[in-house]
Amino acid sequence: MTSKSPAKIQKRIQRIKAELSAIDAMRPGSLTRQYKDPKNKRGAYYQLSYTRERKSRTEYVPRPCLPEVRREIRHYKRFKILTDEWVDLSIEQSRGKMKQRARRP
């Protein structure tokens, strides 16, 4: 972590909150193409695999739903990146506050 000013940290946190509020439907997972006949690559279908609440899940995704599911996966990845950054900034912000309080008599 870099040492940023408290004002810059707070400003970035506010931007993250705004970006998070703009995120629409989301879901975790990875989308893969599978084949009913893998040897000859025939009978392609898509499946979504993810882990939620310590349980692994796999779901069939109909072809017409692919664009929407892909968008939801992108939204979830963006959500994870933003929340991870928010946590890092909050830790840095908390450390800065503790240092300031420790300096006071």
Secondary structure, 3 states (H helix, E strand, C coil): CCCCCHHHHHHHHHHHHHHHHHCCCCCCCEEEEEEEECCCCEEEEEEEEEEECCEEEEEEECHHHHHHHHHHHHHHHHHHHHHHHHHHHHHHHHHHHHHHHHHCC
